[in-house]
């Protein structure tokens, strides 16, 4: 699954990636 693939990233990278995705979602909403 995608979550398993992202699990390879470092915690900081995961947090940064999640923040970028959330920002895009808020802009699209």
Number of C-alpha atoms within 10 A of each C-alpha: 6 6 7 8 8 13 12 10 12 10 11 9 13 14 12 12 14 12 12 12 12 12 12 11 10 9 8 7 6
